[in-house]
Amino acid sequence: MANPVQTQPAPRRWSLGRLGRVAWPYLLLLPTVALLFIFTIYPLLQGIVMSFFTRGIVVVPQVESTHPVFVGLDNYTHLLGDKNFQVALLKTIGFVVVAVPLQLAVSLALAVLLAPQSRVNAFVRTIVFFPSMISMLIVGVIWAWLFGRNSGLINYVLSLFGIGAVPWLEDELLAQIAVVIVWVWGGAGFNMMVLIAGLTAIPSDLYEAAAIDNTSRWRQFTRITVPLLQPSIVVVVVLGIIEAFKVYELVVSLTTGGPGRATVYLIQNIYETAFRTVNQAGAAAAQSVVLFIILMVLTILQLRFARKRS
Amino acid sequence: MTQTQSPWRYVGIAIVLLLFALPPIWLFLSSLKSQSEIFQWPPSLWPQAPTLQSYYDTFSRANFLLYFQNSAVVAVLSAVLAVTISVMAGYALAKFRFKGDTVFFLLIMSALMVPLQIVLIPVFLVLRDLGLLNTLAGLIIAPAATPSGVFLMRQYILTIPDSLLEAARIDKTPEWRILLRIIVPLALPAIGTLLAFNLVYRWNDYLWPFLIITEQEKWTVQLALANSVGRFGIDWPRLLSISVMSVLPMLVMFIALQKTLMNGLMAGAAKE
Protein backbone atom coordinates (compact mmCIF):
# COMPACT_ATOMS: atom_id res chain seq x y z
CA MET A 1 0.00 0.00 0.00
CA ALA A 2 1.25 3.49 -0.82
CA ASN A 3 2.11 5.62 2.18
CA PRO A 4 0.12 8.87 2.12
CA VAL A 5 2.78 10.84 4.06
CA GLN A 6 5.61 10.07 1.66
CA THR A 7 7.57 13.19 0.81
CA GLN A 8 8.86 11.99 -2.55
CA PRO A 9 6.30 11.07 -5.20
CA ALA A 10 6.15 7.31 -5.43
CA PRO A 11 6.91 5.80 -8.88
CA ARG A 12 3.72 4.68 -10.60
CA ARG A 13 3.11 1.19 -9.49
CA TRP A 14 1.22 -1.68 -10.97
CA SER A 15 -1.58 -1.57 -8.50
CA LEU A 16 -4.36 -4.09 -8.86
CA GLY A 17 -6.73 -1.38 -10.04
CA ARG A 18 -4.40 -0.20 -12.79
CA LEU A 19 -3.71 -3.73 -13.94
CA GLY A 20 -7.45 -4.30 -14.04
CA ARG A 21 -7.97 -1.24 -16.20
CA VAL A 22 -5.37 -2.36 -18.72
CA ALA A 23 -6.59 -5.95 -18.76
CA TRP A 24 -10.29 -5.07 -18.92
CA PRO A 25 -10.75 -4.87 -22.71
CA TYR A 26 -8.77 -8.07 -23.15
CA LEU A 27 -10.98 -9.81 -20.60
CA LEU A 28 -14.04 -8.60 -22.50
CA LEU A 29 -12.67 -10.06 -25.72
CA LEU A 30 -11.47 -13.29 -24.17
CA PRO A 31 -14.61 -15.47 -24.50
CA THR A 32 -15.21 -14.56 -28.14
CA VAL A 33 -11.59 -14.85 -29.19
CA ALA A 34 -11.06 -18.10 -27.28
CA LEU A 35 -14.16 -19.73 -28.77
CA LEU A 36 -13.31 -18.56 -32.27
CA PHE A 37 -9.81 -19.86 -31.86
CA ILE A 38 -10.92 -23.26 -30.56
CA PHE A 39 -13.84 -23.83 -32.93
CA THR A 40 -12.84 -21.94 -36.09
CA ILE A 41 -9.23 -20.86 -36.46
CA TYR A 42 -7.49 -23.87 -34.99
CA PRO A 43 -9.77 -26.31 -36.88
CA LEU A 44 -9.08 -24.43 -40.12
CA LEU A 45 -5.32 -24.79 -39.62
CA GLN A 46 -5.68 -28.40 -38.55
CA GLY A 47 -7.81 -29.07 -41.61
CA ILE A 48 -5.14 -27.65 -43.89
CA VAL A 49 -2.45 -29.77 -42.20
CA MET A 50 -4.72 -32.82 -42.34
CA SER A 51 -5.08 -32.46 -46.10
CA PHE A 52 -1.42 -33.45 -46.50
CA PHE A 53 -1.85 -36.73 -44.62
CA THR A 54 -3.79 -39.93 -44.96
CA ARG A 55 -5.45 -40.86 -41.71
CA GLY A 56 -8.63 -42.02 -40.08
CA ILE A 57 -10.90 -39.40 -38.59
CA VAL A 58 -10.07 -40.70 -35.16
CA VAL A 59 -6.53 -41.95 -34.77
CA VAL A 60 -6.62 -45.22 -32.86
CA PRO A 61 -3.14 -46.17 -31.57
CA GLN A 62 -3.84 -49.89 -31.96
CA VAL A 63 -5.07 -49.60 -35.53
CA GLU A 64 -2.14 -48.94 -37.81
CA SER A 65 -4.22 -47.85 -40.82
CA THR A 66 -5.67 -44.88 -38.94
CA HIS A 67 -2.24 -43.43 -38.17
CA PRO A 68 -1.39 -40.20 -39.96
CA VAL A 69 1.06 -40.63 -42.83
CA PHE A 70 2.46 -37.63 -44.64
CA VAL A 71 1.62 -37.89 -48.35
CA GLY A 72 2.38 -34.40 -49.60
CA LEU A 73 -0.05 -33.30 -52.29
CA ASP A 74 -1.36 -36.83 -52.97
CA ASN A 75 -4.82 -36.06 -51.58
CA TYR A 76 -5.09 -33.17 -54.01
CA THR A 77 -3.82 -35.06 -57.04
CA HIS A 78 -6.20 -37.91 -56.21
CA LEU A 79 -9.09 -35.43 -56.38
CA LEU A 80 -8.27 -35.05 -60.08
CA GLY A 81 -9.30 -38.67 -60.57
CA ASP A 82 -12.10 -38.75 -58.00
CA LYS A 83 -15.29 -39.07 -60.00
CA ASN A 84 -17.64 -38.41 -57.06
CA PHE A 85 -15.79 -35.26 -56.11
CA GLN A 86 -15.64 -33.93 -59.63
CA VAL A 87 -19.30 -34.56 -60.30
CA ALA A 88 -20.25 -32.97 -56.97
CA LEU A 89 -18.01 -29.97 -57.69
CA LEU A 90 -19.42 -29.49 -61.19
CA LYS A 91 -22.98 -29.89 -59.92
CA THR A 92 -22.34 -27.34 -57.18
CA ILE A 93 -20.87 -24.84 -59.64
CA GLY A 94 -23.81 -25.45 -61.96
CA PHE A 95 -26.18 -24.92 -59.04
CA VAL A 96 -24.48 -21.62 -58.13
CA VAL A 97 -24.50 -20.40 -61.74
CA VAL A 98 -28.22 -21.12 -62.17
CA ALA A 99 -29.61 -20.47 -58.70
CA VAL A 100 -27.86 -17.22 -57.76
CA PRO A 101 -28.90 -15.16 -60.82
CA LEU A 102 -32.39 -16.63 -60.61
CA GLN A 103 -32.63 -15.69 -56.96
CA LEU A 104 -31.41 -12.18 -57.74
CA ALA A 105 -34.01 -11.80 -60.50
CA VAL A 106 -36.82 -13.11 -58.31
CA SER A 107 -35.80 -11.01 -55.28
CA LEU A 108 -35.46 -7.92 -57.43
CA ALA A 109 -38.89 -8.44 -58.97
CA LEU A 110 -40.37 -8.98 -55.51
CA ALA A 111 -38.61 -5.89 -54.16
CA VAL A 112 -39.82 -3.62 -56.97
CA LEU A 113 -43.33 -5.05 -56.69
CA LEU A 114 -43.60 -4.81 -52.91
CA ALA A 115 -41.46 -1.76 -52.06
CA PRO A 116 -44.21 0.91 -52.22
CA GLN A 117 -45.62 1.57 -48.78
CA SER A 118 -49.09 0.17 -48.39
CA ARG A 119 -50.89 -2.16 -46.03
CA VAL A 120 -51.27 -4.88 -48.61
CA ASN A 121 -47.59 -4.73 -49.52
CA ALA A 122 -46.48 -4.84 -45.88
CA PHE A 123 -48.59 -7.95 -45.36
CA VAL A 124 -47.32 -9.68 -48.50
CA ARG A 125 -43.71 -8.79 -47.59
CA THR A 126 -44.24 -10.56 -44.28
CA ILE A 127 -45.52 -13.68 -46.01
CA VAL A 128 -42.62 -13.70 -48.49
CA PHE A 129 -40.12 -13.21 -45.68
CA PHE A 130 -41.51 -16.00 -43.53
CA PRO A 131 -39.50 -18.85 -45.14
CA SER A 132 -36.33 -17.09 -43.91
CA MET A 133 -37.56 -17.75 -40.37
CA ILE A 134 -37.78 -21.50 -40.71
CA SER A 135 -35.01 -24.02 -41.17
CA MET A 136 -34.00 -25.13 -44.64
CA LEU A 137 -34.88 -28.65 -43.51
CA ILE A 138 -38.53 -27.63 -43.11
CA VAL A 139 -38.44 -25.74 -46.39
CA GLY A 140 -37.31 -29.02 -47.95
CA VAL A 141 -40.12 -30.95 -46.25
CA ILE A 142 -42.76 -28.46 -47.42
CA TRP A 143 -41.64 -28.82 -51.00
CA ALA A 144 -41.01 -32.55 -50.94
CA TRP A 145 -44.68 -32.81 -49.99
CA LEU A 146 -45.71 -30.45 -52.80
CA PHE A 147 -43.55 -32.23 -55.36
CA GLY A 148 -44.83 -35.72 -54.49
CA ARG A 149 -45.45 -37.74 -57.62
CA ASN A 150 -48.79 -39.28 -56.68
CA SER A 151 -49.69 -37.18 -53.67
CA GLY A 152 -48.35 -33.71 -54.36
CA LEU A 153 -50.37 -30.58 -54.95
CA ILE A 154 -48.23 -29.53 -57.90
CA ASN A 155 -48.95 -32.65 -59.92
CA TYR A 156 -52.61 -32.36 -58.98
CA VAL A 157 -52.78 -28.82 -60.36
CA LEU A 158 -50.93 -29.98 -63.49
CA SER A 159 -53.38 -32.86 -63.89
CA LEU A 160 -56.21 -30.32 -64.07
CA PHE A 161 -54.55 -29.13 -67.26
CA GLY A 162 -54.24 -32.66 -68.54
CA ILE A 163 -50.55 -33.04 -67.72
CA GLY A 164 -49.53 -36.49 -66.47
CA ALA A 165 -47.71 -37.11 -63.18
CA VAL A 166 -44.30 -35.43 -63.36
CA PRO A 167 -41.55 -37.37 -61.51
CA TRP A 168 -40.13 -34.19 -59.92
CA LEU A 169 -37.87 -35.84 -57.39
CA GLU A 170 -37.29 -39.13 -59.23
CA ASP A 171 -35.78 -37.72 -62.40
CA GLU A 172 -32.13 -36.60 -62.29
CA LEU A 173 -32.59 -33.32 -64.11
CA LEU A 174 -35.97 -32.46 -62.59
CA ALA A 175 -34.62 -33.11 -59.09
CA GLN A 176 -31.81 -30.62 -59.68
CA ILE A 177 -34.30 -28.09 -60.98
CA ALA A 178 -36.46 -28.73 -57.92
CA VAL A 179 -33.52 -27.98 -55.60
CA VAL A 180 -32.94 -24.67 -57.42
CA ILE A 181 -36.61 -23.69 -57.20
CA VAL A 182 -36.84 -24.49 -53.52
CA TRP A 183 -33.56 -22.74 -52.68
CA VAL A 184 -34.73 -19.61 -54.46
CA TRP A 185 -38.10 -19.76 -52.70
CA GLY A 186 -36.45 -20.14 -49.30
CA GLY A 187 -34.05 -17.21 -49.65
CA ALA A 188 -36.07 -14.77 -51.75
CA GLY A 189 -37.68 -12.99 -48.79
CA PHE A 190 -34.40 -12.21 -47.07
CA ASN A 191 -32.86 -10.84 -50.26
CA MET A 192 -36.01 -8.93 -51.09
CA MET A 193 -35.70 -7.08 -47.77
CA VAL A 194 -32.05 -6.23 -48.45
CA LEU A 195 -33.04 -4.86 -51.87
CA ILE A 196 -36.04 -2.93 -50.52
CA ALA A 197 -33.75 -1.24 -48.01
CA GLY A 198 -31.60 -0.20 -50.99
CA LEU A 199 -34.61 0.90 -53.04
CA THR A 200 -35.94 3.23 -50.37
CA ALA A 201 -32.57 4.99 -50.34
CA ILE A 202 -32.95 6.02 -54.01
CA PRO A 203 -34.14 9.66 -54.12
CA SER A 204 -37.69 9.77 -55.53
CA ASP A 205 -37.10 12.98 -57.50
CA LEU A 206 -35.02 10.92 -59.94
CA TYR A 207 -38.14 8.97 -60.87
CA GLU A 208 -40.22 12.13 -60.94
CA ALA A 209 -37.78 13.73 -63.38
CA ALA A 210 -37.82 10.58 -65.49
CA ALA A 211 -41.62 10.58 -65.51
CA ILE A 212 -41.68 14.18 -66.70
CA ASP A 213 -39.37 13.16 -69.55
CA ASN A 214 -41.78 10.35 -70.40
CA THR A 215 -39.11 7.75 -69.76
CA SER A 216 -40.59 4.27 -69.93
CA ARG A 217 -40.87 2.16 -66.79
CA TRP A 218 -38.36 -0.32 -68.15
CA ARG A 219 -35.83 2.41 -68.90
CA GLN A 220 -36.37 3.86 -65.43
CA PHE A 221 -35.63 0.41 -64.05
CA THR A 222 -32.46 -0.19 -66.09
CA ARG A 223 -31.12 3.40 -65.96
CA ILE A 224 -32.02 4.47 -62.43
CA THR A 225 -33.00 1.54 -60.24
CA VAL A 226 -30.36 -1.03 -61.17
CA PRO A 227 -27.30 1.30 -61.15
CA LEU A 228 -28.27 2.98 -57.87
CA LEU A 229 -29.19 -0.33 -56.28
CA GLN A 230 -25.83 -1.83 -57.12
CA PRO A 231 -24.42 -1.95 -53.57
CA SER A 232 -27.44 -3.97 -52.39
CA ILE A 233 -27.25 -6.18 -55.47
CA VAL A 234 -23.61 -6.94 -54.69
CA VAL A 235 -24.58 -7.95 -51.15
CA VAL A 236 -27.29 -10.27 -52.47
CA VAL A 237 -24.98 -11.84 -55.03
CA VAL A 238 -22.00 -12.29 -52.70
CA LEU A 239 -24.03 -13.78 -49.86
CA GLY A 240 -25.97 -15.82 -52.41
CA ILE A 241 -22.85 -17.35 -53.95
CA ILE A 242 -21.38 -18.21 -50.57
CA GLU A 243 -24.67 -19.74 -49.38
CA ALA A 244 -25.17 -21.61 -52.66
CA PHE A 245 -21.75 -23.24 -52.44
CA LYS A 246 -22.77 -24.57 -49.03
CA VAL A 247 -26.12 -25.96 -50.17
CA TYR A 248 -26.87 -29.07 -48.13
CA GLU A 249 -29.57 -28.87 -45.46
CA LEU A 250 -32.33 -28.33 -47.96
CA VAL A 251 -31.21 -31.38 -49.91
CA VAL A 252 -31.34 -33.56 -46.78
CA SER A 253 -35.10 -33.31 -46.58
CA LEU A 254 -35.93 -32.70 -50.24
CA THR A 255 -33.98 -35.38 -52.11
CA THR A 256 -31.37 -36.81 -49.69
CA GLY A 257 -28.94 -36.42 -52.58
CA GLY A 258 -30.92 -38.56 -54.98
CA PRO A 259 -32.07 -39.90 -57.28
CA GLY A 260 -28.78 -41.78 -57.38
CA ARG A 261 -26.21 -39.07 -56.73
CA ALA A 262 -28.01 -36.47 -58.85
CA THR A 263 -28.27 -33.86 -56.09
CA VAL A 264 -25.15 -34.64 -54.06
CA TYR A 265 -23.35 -31.31 -53.75
CA LEU A 266 -19.92 -30.54 -52.31
CA ILE A 267 -20.78 -30.40 -48.62
CA GLN A 268 -22.56 -33.74 -48.67
CA ASN A 269 -19.70 -35.26 -50.64
CA ILE A 270 -17.16 -33.97 -48.10
CA TYR A 271 -19.23 -35.34 -45.25
CA GLU A 272 -19.66 -38.73 -46.92
CA THR A 273 -15.96 -38.95 -47.77
CA ALA A 274 -15.07 -38.24 -44.17
CA PHE A 275 -17.59 -40.22 -42.21
CA ARG A 276 -18.80 -42.96 -44.55
CA THR A 277 -15.51 -44.16 -46.00
CA VAL A 278 -12.61 -45.55 -44.04
CA ASN A 279 -9.46 -43.52 -43.39
CA GLN A 280 -10.32 -40.81 -45.88
CA ALA A 281 -10.16 -37.88 -43.46
CA GLY A 282 -7.23 -36.45 -45.43
CA ALA A 283 -9.12 -36.63 -48.71
CA ALA A 284 -12.14 -34.97 -47.15
CA ALA A 285 -9.88 -32.27 -45.69
CA ALA A 286 -8.40 -31.64 -49.14
CA GLN A 287 -11.91 -31.21 -50.56
CA SER A 288 -12.68 -28.75 -47.76
CA VAL A 289 -9.54 -26.76 -48.55
CA VAL A 290 -10.58 -26.58 -52.21
CA LEU A 291 -13.98 -25.23 -51.18
CA PHE A 292 -12.35 -22.79 -48.75
CA ILE A 293 -10.09 -21.45 -51.50
CA ILE A 294 -13.06 -21.05 -53.86
CA LEU A 295 -15.00 -19.12 -51.23
CA MET A 296 -11.98 -16.94 -50.35
CA VAL A 297 -11.21 -16.07 -53.97
CA LEU A 298 -14.86 -15.25 -54.64
CA THR A 299 -15.11 -13.05 -51.56
CA ILE A 300 -11.94 -11.15 -52.44
CA LEU A 301 -12.94 -10.75 -56.09
CA GLN A 302 -16.36 -9.46 -55.15
CA LEU A 303 -14.94 -7.02 -52.60
CA ARG A 304 -12.49 -5.72 -55.22
CA PHE A 305 -15.28 -5.37 -57.75
CA ALA A 306 -17.52 -3.56 -55.28
CA ARG A 307 -14.71 -1.17 -54.29
CA LYS A 308 -13.80 -0.36 -57.87
CA ARG A 309 -17.38 0.51 -58.74
CA SER A 310 -18.01 2.76 -55.77
CA MET B 1 -40.67 5.90 -55.63
CA THR B 2 -43.76 7.11 -57.37
CA GLN B 3 -45.99 4.26 -58.20
CA THR B 4 -49.44 4.11 -59.60
CA GLN B 5 -51.20 0.93 -58.57
CA SER B 6 -52.10 -0.55 -61.94
CA PRO B 7 -54.32 -3.63 -62.07
CA TRP B 8 -51.34 -5.71 -63.26
CA ARG B 9 -49.63 -4.89 -60.02
CA TYR B 10 -52.45 -6.51 -58.10
CA VAL B 11 -52.32 -9.57 -60.32
CA GLY B 12 -48.59 -9.81 -59.57
CA ILE B 13 -49.15 -9.40 -55.85
CA ALA B 14 -51.86 -12.06 -55.89
CA ILE B 15 -49.55 -14.52 -57.64
CA VAL B 16 -46.74 -13.78 -55.16
CA LEU B 17 -49.10 -14.28 -52.26
CA LEU B 18 -50.22 -17.60 -53.68
CA LEU B 19 -46.67 -18.84 -54.32
CA PHE B 20 -45.40 -17.95 -50.87
CA ALA B 21 -48.42 -18.48 -48.64
CA LEU B 22 -49.78 -21.66 -50.14
CA PRO B 23 -46.86 -24.06 -49.52
CA PRO B 24 -46.76 -23.62 -45.72
CA ILE B 25 -50.56 -23.51 -45.52
CA TRP B 26 -50.75 -26.72 -47.54
CA LEU B 27 -48.33 -28.37 -45.13
CA PHE B 28 -50.51 -27.30 -42.22
CA LEU B 29 -53.76 -28.42 -43.82
CA SER B 30 -52.26 -31.78 -44.75
CA SER B 31 -51.12 -32.34 -41.18
CA LEU B 32 -54.78 -32.15 -40.11
CA LYS B 33 -55.83 -34.97 -42.41
CA SER B 34 -56.36 -38.56 -41.41
CA GLN B 35 -53.98 -41.31 -42.52
CA SER B 36 -56.24 -42.30 -45.40
CA GLU B 37 -57.15 -38.80 -46.49
CA ILE B 38 -53.55 -37.69 -46.63
CA PHE B 39 -52.79 -39.94 -49.61
CA GLN B 40 -56.19 -39.60 -51.22
CA TRP B 41 -56.13 -38.80 -54.94
CA PRO B 42 -57.25 -36.31 -56.04
CA PRO B 43 -56.21 -34.57 -52.82
CA SER B 44 -58.91 -32.83 -50.86
CA LEU B 45 -58.05 -29.15 -50.71
CA TRP B 46 -59.63 -28.73 -47.30
CA PRO B 47 -59.44 -31.55 -44.72
CA GLN B 48 -62.76 -33.32 -44.88
CA ALA B 49 -62.57 -34.59 -41.33
CA PRO B 50 -59.91 -32.51 -39.55
CA THR B 51 -58.14 -34.57 -36.94
CA LEU B 52 -55.18 -34.19 -34.62
CA GLN B 53 -54.41 -37.89 -34.94
CA SER B 54 -50.99 -37.32 -36.54
CA TYR B 55 -50.02 -34.99 -33.71
CA TYR B 56 -51.28 -37.43 -31.12
CA ASP B 57 -49.30 -40.25 -32.73
CA THR B 58 -46.15 -38.16 -32.90
CA PHE B 59 -46.36 -37.21 -29.25
CA SER B 60 -47.16 -40.69 -28.05
CA ARG B 61 -44.73 -42.69 -30.18
CA ALA B 62 -41.71 -40.50 -30.63
CA ASN B 63 -40.00 -38.74 -27.77
CA PHE B 64 -41.07 -35.53 -29.30
CA LEU B 65 -41.49 -33.55 -26.11
CA LEU B 66 -37.93 -34.44 -25.19
CA TYR B 67 -36.58 -33.21 -28.53
CA PHE B 68 -38.61 -30.06 -28.15
CA GLN B 69 -37.18 -29.52 -24.69
CA ASN B 70 -33.62 -30.14 -25.91
CA SER B 71 -34.10 -27.62 -28.71
CA ALA B 72 -35.55 -25.05 -26.34
CA VAL B 73 -32.75 -25.45 -23.79
CA VAL B 74 -30.09 -25.22 -26.47
CA ALA B 75 -31.69 -22.30 -28.31
CA VAL B 76 -32.25 -20.17 -25.20
CA LEU B 77 -28.96 -20.82 -23.42
CA SER B 78 -26.92 -20.65 -26.57
CA ALA B 79 -28.58 -17.40 -27.67
CA VAL B 80 -28.05 -15.82 -24.25
CA LEU B 81 -24.42 -16.90 -24.22
CA ALA B 82 -23.84 -15.65 -27.75
CA VAL B 83 -25.40 -12.27 -27.00
CA THR B 84 -23.49 -11.91 -23.72
CA ILE B 85 -20.08 -12.47 -25.22
CA SER B 86 -20.97 -10.39 -28.29
CA VAL B 87 -21.88 -7.44 -26.07
CA MET B 88 -18.60 -7.83 -24.17
CA ALA B 89 -16.47 -8.06 -27.30
CA GLY B 90 -18.44 -5.38 -29.12
CA TYR B 91 -18.00 -3.00 -26.17
CA ALA B 92 -14.25 -3.66 -26.02
CA LEU B 93 -13.86 -2.99 -29.75
CA ALA B 94 -16.10 0.09 -29.72
CA LYS B 95 -14.93 1.97 -26.64
CA PHE B 96 -11.36 0.98 -25.81
CA ARG B 97 -8.02 1.72 -27.46
CA PHE B 98 -5.55 -0.96 -26.52
CA LYS B 99 -2.59 -2.76 -27.96
CA GLY B 100 -3.74 -4.99 -30.79
CA ASP B 101 -7.30 -3.68 -31.01
CA THR B 102 -7.29 -3.62 -34.82
CA VAL B 103 -5.71 -7.06 -34.96
CA PHE B 104 -8.41 -8.49 -32.72
CA PHE B 105 -11.10 -6.84 -34.80
CA LEU B 106 -9.75 -8.22 -38.07
CA LEU B 107 -9.17 -11.63 -36.51
CA ILE B 108 -12.77 -11.86 -35.35
CA MET B 109 -14.14 -10.63 -38.67
CA SER B 110 -11.99 -12.99 -40.72
CA ALA B 111 -13.67 -15.91 -38.96
CA LEU B 112 -16.73 -15.03 -41.03
CA MET B 113 -14.93 -16.55 -44.00
CA VAL B 114 -14.69 -19.97 -42.36
CA PRO B 115 -18.11 -21.59 -42.29
CA LEU B 116 -18.56 -24.70 -40.16
CA GLN B 117 -19.14 -26.70 -43.35
CA ILE B 118 -15.48 -26.58 -44.32
CA VAL B 119 -14.05 -27.46 -40.91
CA LEU B 120 -16.40 -30.32 -40.06
CA ILE B 121 -13.78 -32.97 -39.33
CA PRO B 122 -11.33 -30.88 -37.28
CA VAL B 123 -14.22 -29.38 -35.28
CA PHE B 124 -15.49 -32.89 -34.66
CA LEU B 125 -12.05 -33.83 -33.32
CA VAL B 126 -11.84 -30.74 -31.10
CA LEU B 127 -15.27 -31.52 -29.67
CA ARG B 128 -14.21 -35.08 -29.01
CA ASP B 129 -10.99 -34.02 -27.28
CA LEU B 130 -12.94 -31.61 -25.08
CA GLY B 131 -15.50 -34.29 -24.22
CA LEU B 132 -18.29 -32.25 -25.77
CA LEU B 133 -19.56 -34.87 -28.22
CA ASN B 134 -23.09 -35.99 -27.43
CA THR B 135 -23.63 -33.20 -24.92
CA LEU B 136 -26.06 -30.32 -25.03
CA ALA B 137 -23.26 -28.23 -23.50
CA GLY B 138 -21.31 -28.73 -26.71
CA LEU B 139 -24.28 -27.49 -28.72
CA ILE B 140 -24.52 -24.42 -26.51
CA ILE B 141 -20.85 -23.47 -26.25
CA ALA B 142 -19.30 -24.39 -29.58
CA PRO B 143 -21.33 -22.06 -31.87
CA ALA B 144 -21.53 -19.19 -29.34
CA ALA B 145 -18.90 -16.85 -30.81
CA THR B 146 -20.44 -15.06 -33.77
CA PRO B 147 -18.45 -12.44 -35.71
CA SER B 148 -21.65 -10.91 -37.07
CA GLY B 149 -23.01 -10.54 -33.54
CA VAL B 150 -19.81 -8.85 -32.35
CA PHE B 151 -19.93 -6.54 -35.35
CA LEU B 152 -23.57 -5.61 -34.75
CA MET B 153 -22.91 -4.79 -31.08
CA ARG B 154 -19.77 -2.84 -31.87
CA GLN B 155 -21.60 -0.69 -34.42
CA TYR B 156 -24.40 0.00 -31.97
CA ILE B 157 -22.20 0.74 -28.96
CA LEU B 158 -20.13 3.17 -31.05
CA THR B 159 -23.21 5.44 -31.06
CA ILE B 160 -23.24 5.69 -27.25
CA PRO B 161 -21.53 9.00 -26.30
CA ASP B 162 -18.11 8.68 -24.66
CA SER B 163 -18.99 11.47 -22.24
CA LEU B 164 -21.31 9.13 -20.34
CA LEU B 165 -18.48 6.69 -19.76
CA GLU B 166 -16.00 9.43 -18.81
CA ALA B 167 -18.41 10.90 -16.28
CA ALA B 168 -18.82 7.49 -14.70
CA ARG B 169 -15.05 6.97 -14.58
CA ILE B 170 -14.52 10.33 -12.86
CA ASP B 171 -17.00 9.13 -10.26
CA LYS B 172 -14.74 6.07 -9.84
CA THR B 173 -17.48 3.72 -10.99
CA PRO B 174 -15.95 0.25 -11.38
CA GLU B 175 -15.63 -0.87 -15.01
CA TRP B 176 -17.98 -3.82 -14.65
CA ARG B 177 -20.68 -1.47 -13.35
CA ILE B 178 -20.19 0.84 -16.34
CA LEU B 179 -20.82 -2.15 -18.61
CA LEU B 180 -23.87 -3.40 -16.73
CA ARG B 181 -25.45 -0.09 -15.75
CA ILE B 182 -24.68 2.14 -18.73
CA ILE B 183 -23.79 0.12 -21.81
CA VAL B 184 -26.27 -2.72 -21.47
CA PRO B 185 -29.36 -0.56 -20.82
CA LEU B 186 -28.48 1.80 -23.66
CA ALA B 187 -27.76 -1.04 -26.08
CA LEU B 188 -30.99 -2.90 -25.26
CA PRO B 189 -32.56 -2.43 -28.72
CA ALA B 190 -29.55 -4.03 -30.40
CA ILE B 191 -29.35 -6.70 -27.72
CA GLY B 192 -33.01 -7.56 -28.31
CA THR B 193 -32.53 -7.82 -32.06
CA LEU B 194 -29.45 -9.97 -31.69
CA LEU B 195 -31.16 -12.21 -29.15
CA ALA B 196 -34.13 -12.74 -31.46
CA PHE B 197 -31.84 -13.59 -34.36
CA ASN B 198 -29.83 -16.01 -32.31
CA LEU B 199 -32.97 -17.74 -31.06
CA VAL B 200 -34.14 -18.25 -34.64
CA TYR B 201 -30.73 -19.32 -35.82
CA ARG B 202 -30.13 -21.76 -32.97
CA TRP B 203 -33.61 -23.24 -33.10
CA ASN B 204 -33.32 -23.88 -36.82
CA ASP B 205 -29.75 -25.06 -36.77
CA TYR B 206 -29.14 -28.52 -38.12
CA LEU B 207 -25.43 -28.76 -38.85
CA TRP B 208 -24.08 -28.38 -35.30
CA PRO B 209 -26.46 -30.93 -33.74
CA PHE B 210 -25.83 -33.20 -36.71
CA LEU B 211 -22.10 -33.06 -35.95
CA ILE B 212 -22.28 -33.26 -32.17
CA ILE B 213 -25.25 -35.46 -31.25
CA THR B 214 -25.73 -39.14 -32.01
CA GLU B 215 -27.62 -40.36 -28.95
CA GLN B 216 -31.31 -40.21 -29.58
CA GLU B 217 -32.17 -38.82 -26.12
CA LYS B 218 -30.21 -35.71 -26.99
CA TRP B 219 -31.72 -35.06 -30.38
CA THR B 220 -33.03 -31.61 -31.17
CA VAL B 221 -36.22 -31.11 -33.17
CA GLN B 222 -34.22 -30.55 -36.35
CA LEU B 223 -32.36 -33.83 -35.86
CA ALA B 224 -35.61 -35.67 -35.26
CA LEU B 225 -36.91 -34.13 -38.46
CA ALA B 226 -33.87 -35.06 -40.50
CA ASN B 227 -34.07 -38.59 -39.18
CA SER B 228 -37.70 -38.92 -40.23
CA VAL B 229 -36.69 -38.42 -43.85
CA GLY B 230 -34.09 -40.32 -45.79
CA ARG B 231 -35.03 -43.66 -44.36
CA PHE B 232 -36.97 -46.14 -46.45
CA GLY B 233 -40.43 -44.78 -47.01
CA ILE B 234 -41.19 -41.51 -45.35
CA ASP B 235 -43.82 -41.53 -42.62
CA TRP B 236 -45.58 -38.48 -44.00
CA PRO B 237 -48.25 -37.98 -41.33
CA ARG B 238 -45.54 -37.97 -38.70
CA LEU B 239 -43.17 -35.78 -40.69
CA LEU B 240 -45.88 -33.22 -41.47
CA SER B 241 -46.93 -32.92 -37.84
CA ILE B 242 -43.34 -32.63 -36.59
CA SER B 243 -42.67 -29.96 -39.19
CA VAL B 244 -45.69 -27.90 -38.19
CA MET B 245 -44.83 -28.13 -34.51
CA SER B 246 -41.21 -27.24 -35.06
CA VAL B 247 -42.28 -24.12 -36.94
CA LEU B 248 -44.80 -23.00 -34.31
CA PRO B 249 -42.34 -21.30 -31.91
CA MET B 250 -40.79 -19.43 -34.83
CA LEU B 251 -44.23 -18.41 -36.07
CA VAL B 252 -45.18 -17.03 -32.66
CA MET B 253 -41.90 -15.17 -32.40
CA PHE B 254 -42.23 -13.85 -35.92
CA ILE B 255 -45.71 -12.48 -35.27
CA ALA B 256 -44.55 -10.87 -32.02
CA LEU B 257 -41.25 -9.45 -33.27
CA GLN B 258 -41.92 -9.06 -36.96
CA LYS B 259 -40.63 -5.49 -37.28
CA THR B 260 -37.51 -6.18 -35.25
CA LEU B 261 -36.67 -9.28 -37.22
CA MET B 262 -37.31 -7.92 -40.69
CA ASN B 263 -35.65 -4.55 -40.18
CA GLY B 264 -32.90 -5.70 -37.85
CA LEU B 265 -31.80 -7.90 -40.69
CA MET B 266 -30.54 -4.89 -42.59
CA ALA B 267 -28.18 -3.97 -39.77
CA GLY B 268 -26.40 -7.28 -39.95
CA ALA B 269 -26.98 -8.43 -43.49
CA ALA B 270 -24.00 -10.72 -42.98
CA LYS B 271 -25.96 -13.55 -41.45
CA GLU B 272 -24.05 -16.67 -40.70
Interface residues (C-beta under 8 A of the other chain):
Chain A: G20 R21 V22 W24 P25 Y26 L28 L29 P31 T32 V33 A34 L35 L36 I38 F39 T40 I41 Y42 P43 L44 Q46 G47 M50 I57 V58 L110 L113 L114 A115 P116 S118 V120 N121 V124 R125 T126 I127 V128 F129 F130 P131 M133 I134 S135 M136 L137 I138 G140 V141 I142 W143 A144 W145 L146 N150 S151 L153 Y156 S159 W185 G189 F190 M193 V194 A197 L199 I202 S204 Y207 E208 A211 V235 L239 I242 K246 Y248 E249 V252 S253 T256 I267 I270 Y271 A274 A281 A284 A285 S288 V289 L291 F292 L295 M296 T299
Chain B: M1 T2 Q3 Q5 R9 G12 I13 V16 L17 L19 F20 A21 L22 P23 P24 W26 L27 S30 I38 F39 W41 P42 P43 T84 I85 S86 M88 A89 Y91 A92 L93 F96 F98 D101 F104 L107 I108 A111 M113 V114 P115 Q117 I118 V119 L120 I121 P122 V123 F124 L125 V126 R128 L130 I141 A142 P143 A144 A145 P147 V150 E175 L179 V200 W203 N204 D205 Y206 L207 Q222 L225 A226 V229 G230 I234 W236 L239 L240 S243 S246 V247 M250 L251 M253 F254 Q258 L261 M262 L265 M266 A269 A270 K271
